[in-house]
Amino acid sequence: MFKLTFLGTGGTLPTANRNPSAIIINRKGELLLFDCGEGTQQQMMRAKTGMKNLTSVFITHYHADHILGIPGLIQTMSFQGRTEPLHIYGPRWIHEFVNILLALGYYKLNFEVKGYELQPEDVVERSEYVVKAIKTDHGIPSLGYVLEEKERLGKFDRERAIELGVPPGPLFSKLHSGKTIFVGGKEIKSSQVVGPPRRGRKVVYTGDTRPVDTIVEAAKNADLLVHDGTLTHDLLDWAIEAKHSTAKEAAEIASKACVAELMLTHVSSRYSEDTKPLLMEARSVFKNSHIAKELMEIVIPYQD
Amino acid sequence: MFKLTFLGTGGTLPTANRNPSAIIINRKGELLLFDCGEGTQQQMMRAKTGMKNLTSVFITHYHADHILGIPGLIQTMSFQGRTEPLHIYGPRWIHEFVNILLALGYYKLNFEVKGYELQPEDVVERSEYVVKAIKTDHGIPSLGYVLEEKERLGKFDRERAIELGVPPGPLFSKLHSGKTIFVGGKEIKSSQVVGPPRRGRKVVYTGDTRPVDTIVEAAKNADLLVHDGTLTHDLLDWAIEAKHSTAKEAAEIASKACVAELMLTHVSSRYSEDTKPLLMEARSVFKNSHIAKELMEIVIPYQD
C-alpha cells in the first residue's frame, strides 16, 4: 500500500470546494502528512484515513494555508487517547511554531509534539524509506520533500531455484535475503537466483515555490511529482511576484525530471469554476499532467 | 433582515458532516460571528455570507473547537483587502489570545484586530442593538451572549393620522419620531397616532455550558435560544463531568425562559447517524425544539 490522498488543493484562499493545502500518504499503514491547512482533520475524516497511525507531519513553510489545521488535529488526536509522540518537521522557525501551537487555547495534550528543523538536503531516515528536504523558492524559509523508499530485494527466480535443486521453503528466504546455501553438498549463491536490488517508490511534493533546478534534480524519475501549479502562464508576472509556479513551468520541471506523473496543486481560486486552462497548458508540455482535487486518491504501484 | 446561520454545530470533535462551533448573524447587512471553529471561513463561503461586513466576533471560551477558525479567517480577509478593524470579544484571556493569534505563521494583516475582555453582565453597546455577556458554567472562563435590538418606535396609525387631518408626507415622520406638530392651528401629539415602543428581536447563544439560572434570566422571552445540547439525558454524568448540557436540561431552560424557539447545538459525534434521541427528549419538555445542522438558516421576524 502506497496511497496519496489530496486533502486540500486550494490556493492561498480556500473556496467552497477547495481546502487549503494538505496531502496524506498511507504507506503500509503508516500515515505521513505533508502540510496541514485549516480543516485537514475533517478532510481526514471524510477520506476515512484514521488518525492513529499518523506519525509525522512535514511542513513546507509557515504560511497560514499550510499550517492552521495542526492545532485542531493534535487536539482531536489527544481526545482520541493518543499517547505516541507526533513528529513535526519543517524549515527554520519550527520550534517557535510548535511553541505557539501549544499555547493556542486550552489544550490538554496527552502526547508529545516534537519539532525538528530541517535544512535543504537534510534526510529523515526511517527503516524502509527516507524523506529528504529540498531547497525551494517561496520568499520565506521553505522546503519541498522527497519521500523515497529504500531499495527492495531483487526479484527471486523461483523456477531457477527449483531447477538448482532448492526445495521451496525456508531456504528460499535465505537465498532471497542474500545468503549462500548448500544443497546436497552443492553451493548455491544468492546472485544465482536473485536479481539486482529494485528501486523503491518515489513521490515529490514541492509546496509553494517558483520552479527551481533543485526540484528537477530531486524529482528525477519519480513516480509522482506534486507541484505548485497556482496560475496559468499568462499570469506569469503575478506568479513571479507571489513566488508560485504556472502550470507550464510545473510541466517543464516534470518533463526535465522525467517523472511518471505530474499533479498540479495549490490551484488559485480564480479557476474554481474551470481548471481546464491549467490542465491544457500543462499537458501541452507534459502529457501525463493532472489537476489535483479534494479527496482524489493516487495509488503508487511498484514499477518492477 | 435578521438571519442566523449555523456554520458549525458539532461537538468537541468535528465529524465529516458537522464542523466545530460557529454561528453567524446577518443583521441589516452587518455580520456578527459567535464562536469561530476551524473551517468557519470555508463555511462562510458555502453559506455565501461574504466577509466584508463582519464587524465583530464574540467568543464564548478558548477551547480549540470554538476559536481555531479565526487565524485563517483574518488572513483571508486581509488578502481580500480589508482595512477596517475587527473587534473580537471574549472572556478573560482575550488579549493573550489575540497576541498568539497574530504570532501564528507569517501574517501580513492590513487591518487591526482588537481584543476586548468581557465580564458577565458587560454590555457591548451599538447604535441599534446591544450584545450582553452572560455568566455560564463550563469550568474555564466562559460567557454566553444575548444579542438584543433596542426598542423600536411604536406602530404608526396612518388612518388615525389622516382622520386628524395630517397630510401624508414629512409630518408623518415627525409624529412617528415623537414630535408634536400643528396642522391648521391644531396641536397633534405623537402619542395620538403612535403606539407604545415595540421590543426588538432577541437571540441568545450559550456556548458550552451546564444549564444555569443566569441563562434563564437572560433568555426571558427571547425569539431564539441556541443552547448547548451535547448529550442525551441518560449520559447526564458525562455531561456534568464535561460541563455540557443534556437535551432535556436545555429544554427545561427554554421552557422556564419562555423563549419562542430552542435550537440545540454542539451535538456530540455519537449522534452523527441519528439525532432523533436528542430531538425527542427536548420536545418532550419544550415543544418548539430543534437540532441545529450545518448551513441551516433561521430568519427572525419582528413579533409586532
Contacts between the chains, C-beta under 8 A, distances in Angstrom:
chain1	res1	chain2	res2	distance
A	12	B	79	6.4
A	13	B	76	5.6
A	13	B	79	5.9
A	13	B	80	7.8
A	14	B	41	6.6
A	14	B	42	5.1
A	14	B	45	7.1
A	14	B	72	7.7
A	14	B	76	7.5
A	15	B	42	7.8
A	15	B	45	6.2
A	16	B	42	6.7
A	16	B	45	4.6
A	16	B	46	4.7
A	19	B	42	6.9
A	20	B	72	7.2
A	38	B	38	5.7
A	38	B	39	6.2
A	38	B	41	7.4
A	38	B	42	7.5
A	38	B	68	7.5
A	38	B	69	7.0
A	38	B	71	7.9
A	38	B	72	4.3
A	39	B	38	6.2
A	39	B	39	4.4
A	39	B	42	6.2
A	41	B	14	6.7
A	41	B	38	7.4
A	42	B	14	5.1
A	42	B	15	7.8
A	42	B	16	6.8
A	42	B	19	6.9
A	42	B	38	7.5
A	42	B	39	6.2
A	45	B	14	7.2
A	45	B	15	6.3
A	45	B	16	4.6
A	46	B	16	4.7
A	61	B	106	7.7
A	62	B	105	4.7
A	62	B	106	5.3
A	63	B	105	6.3
A	63	B	106	5.5
A	64	B	71	6.0
A	64	B	72	5.7
A	64	B	75	4.3
A	64	B	104	7.6
A	64	B	105	4.8
A	64	B	106	7.6
A	64	B	107	6.9
A	65	B	72	7.4
A	65	B	75	7.6
A	67	B	104	7.8
A	67	B	105	5.6
A	68	B	38	7.5
A	68	B	68	7.2
A	68	B	71	5.5
A	68	B	72	4.9
A	68	B	104	7.6
A	68	B	105	7.2
A	69	B	38	7.0
A	71	B	38	7.9
A	71	B	64	6.0
A	71	B	68	5.5
A	72	B	14	7.7
A	72	B	20	7.3
A	72	B	38	4.4
A	72	B	64	5.7
A	72	B	65	7.4
A	72	B	68	4.9
A	75	B	64	4.3
A	75	B	65	7.7
A	76	B	13	5.6
A	76	B	14	7.5
A	79	B	12	6.4
A	79	B	13	5.9
A	80	B	13	7.8
A	97	B	104	7.9
A	97	B	105	7.6
A	100	B	100	6.1
A	100	B	103	5.5
A	100	B	104	5.3
A	101	B	104	7.7
A	103	B	100	5.5
A	104	B	64	7.6
A	104	B	67	7.8
A	104	B	68	7.6
A	104	B	97	7.9
A	104	B	100	5.3
A	104	B	101	7.7
A	104	B	104	6.7
A	105	B	62	4.8
A	105	B	63	6.3
A	105	B	64	4.8
A	105	B	67	5.7
A	105	B	68	7.3
A	105	B	97	7.7
A	106	B	61	7.7
A	106	B	62	5.3
A	106	B	63	5.5
A	106	B	64	7.6
A	106	B	140	5.7
A	107	B	64	6.9
A	140	B	106	5.7
